[in-house]
Amino acid sequence: MKKKEDELPLTKTQKANAVSKLRAYVNENFETEIGNLQAEIFLEYIAKHIGIYFYNKAVADSLAFISEKTEDMYLLMKDEED
């Protein structure tokens, strides 16, 4: 049985679209066809072993954005010496 953290965090529609795109890519670029099961296994491999890089980049970008906006908040402060 799969562990919860090993499951793809995609809806059924998203997973079906990703599988379809993988199948089309392989067909166009490698001149071979793969089935849905092969594409699903490949998708799971990509998510497990490569997806972490995209996830970490998204988290880093979010932190940079929040940090920038937090710094902007200091500009809104009023001078207390008046």
Phi, psi and omega in degrees: 000139179288142173283151181303319183289345178273349182283148177290134180275049182241151172287168178300320180294316179298317180296316179298319178295318179296317178298316179299316179294321177296316179299315179296318180298312180297318180298316183286323188260340182240002178050043174215156179249143175238155179274176179300317181297316178298318180294322178295318178296318178296317179299316178297322177297313180300314181298317184286319188256340183242330182303331181300327180292318178292320179299310181297324178294318179297318178296316179298318178296320179296316178297319178296318179297312181297319179298317179298316181292325177295319177297323178297331180297327179297332179291340181277348182291143179270151176289126185272356185275357181280000000 
